[in-house]
Amino acid sequence: LPVCVVSVRERCRTSLVQRLTAEFPLAGGGGGSNCISELQFVVFVYPGICEIKESASQTRDVLKQHFNDLKGTLAKLLDERLVTLLQEVDTIEQETIKPLDDCQKLIEHGVNTAEDLVQEGELAIRGGIGEQNEKLWSFTKKASHIQLDSLPEVPLLVDVPCLSAQLDDSILNIVKDHIFKHGTVASRPPVQIEELIEKPGGIIVRWCKVDDDFTAQDYRLQFRKCTSNHFEDVYVGSETEFIVLHIDPNVDYQFRVCARGDGRQEWSPWSVPQIGHSTLVPHEWTAGFEGYSLSSRRNIALRNDAESSGVLYSSAPTYFCGQTLTFRVETVGQPDRRDSIGVCAEKQNGYDSLQRDQAVCISTNGAVFVNGKEMTNQLPAVTSGSTVTFDVEAVTLGSTNNNEGGNFKLRVTISSNNREVVFDWLLDQSCGSLYFGCSFFYPGWKVLVF
């Protein structure tokens, strides 16, 4: 397991031992030592034994099922190939024997005709003179029209097709080599989940390699609710971190990851599933605001073609200091210098942008505004796929000894496209939580918040 996961488990086990020994005082002497040994076995050894036995049992079931499926598939493929070859035999047989059958029928017809003519001649000879002449005349007439010396051309025996089956026994050696190399049993997966970080409406999953000899080309992350029996793919790629969105608060989810080696097609065994959940309330945009269309979970806002004169705010002040607020721009429209994405102390209607007092924001051209004033430092312009993050921390409470007009100072870090600006934001009063908002003057902009 990764060091961080192991350390967490060790701390939990140590804490459990301390709690149990504190709640159940042990008598001195050998009895106490025996109780401690049994307790250590229960906390440290038994879970490991259970994990080995359970994983071994699951591996046996997977191997048996896989090879049974493989045998069934191979038998089906062999049967299909046999049917195809037998059909080829039938086709060749029918096509090549037909001319010979026609020749045989023609010869039999000629022989039967000759026999009938001979019988008619014998009857003509046996009859009377008058009757004999008439029958001989009829016999002679028929005989002149029958070519008894003409037979159809019969092919030589060497020209007659002779069917045979050509089977290459080397396929057995090829299949045998592949079968002997098919499948491996690993004592542990090459990758493990390293960390789960809760986010509003999501969980950041980080994983790492634990096998130095394994070169990973791609990773595959799956998740499911703990009440579900089915894992679903949520990410396939080369990164070692991914945020899983659409997470319901206070619901346990299981996560697992596997990897594909460099130049390989098959995936590695799955990591040990890790359970995580988010206690943070999901961020949502305010529904029903003219000019913006929202997704079903209200975490994606699309600037539509309708007229809009104002800022789309969050439905509640769900952003707290110490957290990271992330905006991901899915699609872009025509930029305007009055566009804005940012946070504010309170909703204020009547403004067409967050470029105002008691707010900090970034415009789509990269300009940063603090309480309505543009900073000297700028960030890169916002493009499709850009991620803008806000990190806010409380610096001081109470009055300040300057003339900047605020008595509550926050340290703000705005990051975008691998650049960041850091500044102090002065507010008139303390804020336990903040609203977020956006404003776009042209349609086409789509923003995801988490």
C-alpha positions in Angstrom: 0.0 0.0 0.0 1.1 3.6 -0.5 3.0 5.0 2.5 0.3 7.6 3.3 -2.5 4.9 3.4 -0.3 2.6 5.5 0.5 5.3 7.9 -3.2 6.2 8.3 -4.1 2.5 9.0 -1.2 2.2 11.5 -2.3 5.3 13.3 -5.9 4.0 13.4 -4.8 0.7 14.7 -2.5 2.2 17.3 -5.3 4.5 18.5 -7.7 1.6 18.7 -5.2 -0.4 20.9 -4.7 2.6 23.2 -8.5 3.1 23.5 -9.2 -0.5 24.2 -6.4 -0.8 26.8 -7.5 2.4 28.5 -11.2 1.2 28.7 -10.3 -2.3 29.8 -7.4 -2.0 32.5 -5.3 -5.1 32.6 -4.0 -6.8 35.7 -0.3 -6.9 36.1 1.8 -9.9 35.4 1.6 -12.5 32.6 -2.2 -12.2 32.2 -1.9 -8.6 31.1 0.7 -9.5 28.6 -1.4 -12.3 27.1 -4.4 -9.9 26.8 -2.2 -7.4 25.0 -1.0 -10.1 22.6 -4.5 -11.2 21.8 -5.5 -7.6 21.3 -2.6 -6.9 18.9 -3.6 -10.1 17.0 -7.2 -8.8 16.6 -6.1 -5.3 15.5 -3.0 -6.0 13.5 -2.9 -9.6 12.3 -6.4 -10.7 11.8 -7.4 -8.0 9.2 -4.4 -9.0 7.1 -5.3 -12.6 7.3 -8.8 -11.8 6.2 -7.7 -9.7 3.3 -5.3 -12.4 2.0 -8.0 -15.1 2.3 -10.7 -13.0 0.8 -8.6 -11.8 -2.1 -7.3 -15.4 -2.7 -10.9 -16.7 -2.8 -12.0 -13.9 -5.2 -9.0 -14.6 -7.4 -9.8 -18.3 -7.6 -13.4 -17.5 -8.6 -12.2 -15.0 -11.3 -9.7 -17.5 -12.8 -12.3 -20.3 -12.9 -15.0 -18.0 -14.5 -12.5 -16.6 -17.0 -11.2 -20.0 -18.2 -14.7 -21.4 -18.3 -15.8 -18.5 -20.5 -12.6 -19.0 -22.6 -13.3 -22.7 -23.1 -16.9 -21.9 -24.1 -15.8 -19.2 -26.6 -13.1 -21.4 -28.1 -15.5 -24.3 -28.5 -18.0 -22.0 -30.2 -15.4 -20.6 -32.5 -14.2 -24.1 -33.5 -17.8 -25.3 -34.1 -18.4 -22.2 -36.3 -15.2 -22.9 -38.3 -16.2 -26.6 -38.7 -19.6 -25.6 -40.1 -18.0 -23.2 -42.5 -15.6 -25.9 -43.8 -18.3 -28.5 -44.2 -20.4 -26.0 -46.2 -17.4 -25.5 -48.5 -17.2 -29.3 -49.0 -20.9 -29.5 -49.8 -20.6 -26.6 -52.3 -17.6 -28.1 -54.1 -19.2 -31.5 -54.2 -22.4 -30.2 -55.8 -20.6 -28.0 -58.3 -18.2 -30.6 -59.6 -20.4 -33.7 -59.6 -23.3 -32.1 -61.6 -21.5 -32.3 -65.1 -20.8 -36.0 -64.4 -24.3 -36.6 -63.3 -25.6 -35.0 -66.5 -23.2 -37.2 -68.5 -24.4 -40.3 -66.8 -28.0 -39.5 -67.4 -27.2 -38.9 -71.2 -25.4 -42.2 -71.5 -28.2 -44.1 -69.7 -30.8 -42.4 -72.0 -28.8 -43.5 -75.1 -28.5 -47.1 -73.8 -32.2 -47.3 -73.1 -33.0 -45.9 -76.5 -30.8 -48.5 -78.2 -32.4 -51.4 -76.2 -35.9 -50.2 -77.3 -34.8 -50.1 -80.9 -33.3 -53.6 -80.8 -36.5 -54.9 -79.4 -38.5 -53.2 -82.1 -36.2 -54.7 -84.8 -36.6 -58.2 -83.4 -40.4 -57.8 -83.5 -40.3 -56.6 -87.1 -38.3 -59.7 -88.2 -40.8 -62.1 -86.5 -43.9 -60.6 -88.1 -45.7 -61.4 -91.5 -44.5 -60.2 -94.9 -46.8 -57.2 -95.1 -46.6 -56.4 -91.5 -42.9 -57.1 -91.5 -42.2 -54.6 -94.3 -44.1 -51.9 -92.5 -42.3 -52.6 -89.2 -38.9 -52.8 -90.9 -39.6 -49.4 -92.6 -40.5 -47.9 -89.2 -37.4 -49.5 -87.6 -35.2 -48.2 -90.4 -36.6 -44.7 -90.1 -36.0 -44.6 -86.3 -32.5 -46.1 -86.6 -31.5 -43.4 -89.1 -32.4 -40.7 -86.6 -30.5 -42.3 -83.6 -26.8 -41.8 -83.3 -25.8 -44.8 -81.3 -22.1 -44.3 -81.9 -22.1 -40.8 -80.3 -21.3 -40.5 -76.6 -20.6 -37.4 -74.4 -17.1 -36.5 -73.5 -16.2 -38.1 -70.2 -13.3 -36.4 -68.3 -10.3 -38.4 -67.4 -10.0 -39.6 -63.8 -7.0 -37.3 -63.2 -9.2 -34.3 -64.1 -11.9 -35.2 -61.7 -11.8 -33.1 -58.5 -10.6 -35.0 -55.4 -11.5 -33.2 -52.2 -9.3 -33.2 -49.1 -8.9 -31.3 -45.9 -5.7 -29.3 -45.3 -5.1 -28.9 -41.6 -2.0 -27.3 -40.1 -1.1 -29.0 -36.8 1.3 -26.1 -35.9 -1.8 -24.2 -34.7 -1.8 -26.5 -31.7 1.7 -25.4 -30.7 0.8 -21.7 -31.2 -2.3 -22.0 -29.1 -0.4 -24.0 -26.5 2.2 -21.3 -26.2 -0.4 -18.6 -25.8 -2.4 -20.6 -23.3 0.7 -21.3 -21.2 1.5 -17.6 -21.1 -2.1 -16.4 -20.6 -2.9 -14.8 -17.3 -0.8 -14.0 -14.3 -1.4 -14.0 -10.6 -0.1 -10.9 -8.8 0.4 -10.6 -5.0 -0.6 -7.0 -5.2 -1.7 -4.5 -7.9 0.9 -2.2 -9.4 -1.1 0.9 -8.5 -3.0 1.9 -5.4 -5.2 4.8 -4.4 -3.1 7.3 -2.4 -5.5 10.0 -1.3 -9.2 11.0 -1.4 -10.0 14.7 -0.9 -13.5 15.9 -0.5 -14.8 18.7 -2.6 -18.3 20.3 -2.8 -20.2 17.8 -4.9 -17.0 15.9 -5.8 -14.0 13.9 -4.6 -10.5 14.2 -5.8 -8.9 10.8 -6.2 -5.1 10.5 -6.4 -3.2 7.3 -7.0 0.4 6.2 -7.4 2.5 3.3 -8.6 3.7 0.9 -6.0 5.7 -1.4 -8.4 8.9 0.3 -9.5 9.3 -2.3 -12.3 5.9 -1.5 -13.8 5.8 1.2 -16.5 2.3 2.5 -16.8 0.9 3.9 -20.1 -2.7 4.6 -19.0 -4.8 4.4 -15.8 -8.4 3.5 -15.4 -10.5 4.8 -12.5 -13.9 3.4 -11.5 -16.3 4.2 -8.7 -19.7 3.2 -7.3 -21.9 3.9 -4.4 -21.3 1.4 -1.6 -24.9 0.3 -2.0 -24.4 -0.6 -5.6 -23.0 -3.8 -7.1 -21.7 -2.2 -10.3 -18.5 -0.1 -10.8 -18.5 2.4 -13.7 -15.6 3.9 -15.5 -15.1 7.6 -14.7 -11.6 8.2 -16.1 -9.1 6.7 -18.5 -5.8 8.5 -19.2 -2.2 9.1 -18.2 -2.9 11.4 -15.2 -2.6 10.2 -11.6 -5.3 12.5 -10.3 -8.9 13.0 -11.2 -11.9 14.8 -9.6 -15.1 12.7 -9.6 -18.1 15.0 -9.8 -21.8 14.4 -9.2 -21.1 13.1 -5.7 -24.0 13.2 -3.3 -23.1 14.6 0.1 -22.7 12.2 3.0 -22.9 9.2 0.8 -20.1 6.6 0.9 -18.5 5.7 -2.5 -15.9 3.1 -3.4 -13.0 3.9 -5.7 -10.5 1.6 -7.4 -7.9 2.0 -10.1 -5.8 -0.2 -12.4 -3.2 0.4 -15.0 -2.1 -0.7 -18.5 1.5 -1.4 -19.1 3.5 0.2 -21.8 2.7 -1.5 -25.1 0.2 -3.8 -23.5 -3.5 -4.2 -24.2 -4.7 -5.9 -21.0 -5.3 -4.0 -17.7 -3.6 -4.8 -14.5 -5.4 -6.1 -11.4 -7.6 -3.6 -9.5 -6.3 -1.8 -6.5 -7.7 -2.3 -3.1 -11.0 -0.4 -3.1 -11.0 2.7 -1.0 -14.1 4.3 0.6 -14.6 8.1 0.6 -17.4 10.6 0.9 -17.9 14.4 0.9 -19.5 16.3 3.7 -19.4 19.5 1.8 -22.6 21.0 0.3 -22.4 21.0 -3.6 -22.0 24.4 -5.2 -25.1 25.4 -7.2 -26.0 28.3 -9.5 -29.2 30.2 -8.8 -32.0 28.7 -10.9 -34.4 30.8 -13.0 -32.0 33.6 -13.8 -32.8 35.0 -17.2 -30.0 34.6 -19.7 -28.5 31.4 -18.3 -29.4 27.7 -18.6 -28.4 25.3 -15.9 -27.6 21.6 -15.8 -29.8 19.2 -13.8 -27.4 19.4 -10.8 -27.2 23.2 -11.3 -23.4 23.1 -11.2 -23.0 24.1 -14.9 -24.2 27.4 -16.3 -24.6 28.2 -20.0 -25.0 31.7 -21.2 -27.9 31.5 -23.7 -29.2 33.9 -26.3 -31.7 35.6 -24.0 -31.2 39.1 -22.8 -29.4 39.3 -19.4 -28.5 42.3 -17.4 -26.8 41.1 -14.3 -24.6 38.6 -12.5 -25.5 35.0 -12.0 -24.8 34.2 -8.4 -24.6 31.0 -6.4 -27.8 29.9 -4.8 -26.2 30.2 -1.3 -22.9 31.3 0.2 -21.4 27.8 0.0 -17.7 28.8 -0.4 -15.7 28.8 2.8 -12.3 30.2 3.5 -9.6 27.5 3.4 -11.2 25.7 0.5 -10.4 25.7 -3.2 -13.1 27.0 -5.5 -12.7 25.8 -9.1 -14.3 27.1 -12.3 -13.8 25.1 -15.5 -14.7 26.8 -18.7 -16.3 24.1 -21.0 -17.0 26.3 -24.0 -16.4 30.0 -24.9 -18.2 32.7 -26.6 -17.2 36.2 -27.8 -15.2 37.8 -24.9 -16.0 41.2 -23.4 -13.9 43.2 -21.0 -16.9 43.4 -18.6 -17.1 39.6 -18.3 -16.3 38.2 -14.9 -15.8 35.0 -12.8 -15.2 35.4 -9.1 -16.5 35.6 -5.5 -18.2 38.2 -3.5 -19.2 39.0 0.1 -22.9 39.3 -0.8 -25.3 39.4 -3.7 -25.9 42.9 -5.1 -28.5 43.4 -7.8 -28.2 46.1 -10.3 -24.6 45.4 -11.4 -23.8 43.8 -14.7 -20.4 42.5 -13.6 -18.5 41.4 -10.5 -16.0 44.2 -11.2 -17.4 46.1 -8.2 -16.9 46.7 -4.5 -16.9 43.7 -2.1 -15.9 41.3 -4.9 -12.8 39.9 -6.6 -12.9 38.4 -10.1 -11.1 37.6 -13.3 -12.3 38.8 -16.7 -12.2 36.6 -19.7 -9.2 38.7 -21.0 -7.2 37.8 -17.9 -7.6 41.1 -16.0 -8.0 40.7 -12.2 -10.3 43.1 -10.3 -10.3 43.7 -6.5 -13.2 45.7 -5.2 -13.8 47.1 -8.6 -10.1 48.2 -9.2 -8.0 46.5 -11.9 -4.7 45.0 -10.7 -1.4 45.6 -12.5 -0.8 41.8 -12.7 -2.8 39.9 -15.2 -3.5 36.2 -15.8 -3.7 34.5 -19.3 -6.9 35.0 -21.2 -9.6 32.4 -20.5 -10.0 29.8 -23.2 -12.0 26.6 -23.7 -10.8 24.1 -21.1 -9.3 26.7 -18.9 -9.5 26.1 -15.1 -9.7 29.1 -12.8 -9.2 28.4 -9.0 -9.8 30.7 -6.0 -8.1 30.1 -2.7 -9.1 32.4 0.1 -7.7 32.5 3.6 -8.4 34.8 6.5 -5.4 37.0 7.5 -6.7 39.4 10.1 -9.8 40.2 12.0 -10.8 43.6 13.5 -9.7 47.1 12.5 -6.7 47.8 10.3 -4.2 50.6 10.6 -4.4 51.8 7.0 -6.6 54.0 4.9 -7.8 51.3 2.6 -11.3 51.3 4.1 -11.6 47.7 5.3 -11.5 45.9 8.7 -11.4 42.3 7.5 -8.5 41.1 5.4 -8.5 38.0 3.2 -5.5 36.5 1.4 -6.7 35.6 -2.1 -4.8 33.4 -4.7 -6.3 33.2 -8.2 -4.7 30.6 -10.5 -5.2 30.0 -14.2 -3.2 28.3 -17.0 -0.2 27.6 -14.7 0.0 31.2 -13.5 -1.3 32.9 -10.3 -1.7 36.2 -8.6 -1.8 36.7 -4.8 -3.2 39.7 -3.0 -5.0 40.9 0.1 -8.7 41.6 -0.1 -10.2 44.1 2.4 -13.9 43.8 3.3 -16.1 46.0 5.4 -17.1 43.2 7.7 -16.2 39.6 8.4 -17.6 36.9 6.2 -17.8 33.2 7.3 -18.7 32.2 3.7 -18.8 33.8 0.3 -21.0 33.8 -2.8 -19.6 33.0 -6.2 -20.8 34.4 -9.5 -20.2 35.0 -13.2 -21.3 37.4 -15.9 -21.0 37.1 -19.7 -22.3 39.6 -22.2 -22.3 37.2 -25.2 -23.8 33.7 -25.5 -21.8 30.5 -25.7 -20.0 30.6 -22.4 -20.4 27.5 -20.3 -18.9 27.2 -16.8 -18.7 24.3 -14.4 -18.1 25.1 -10.7 -16.9 22.7 -8.0 
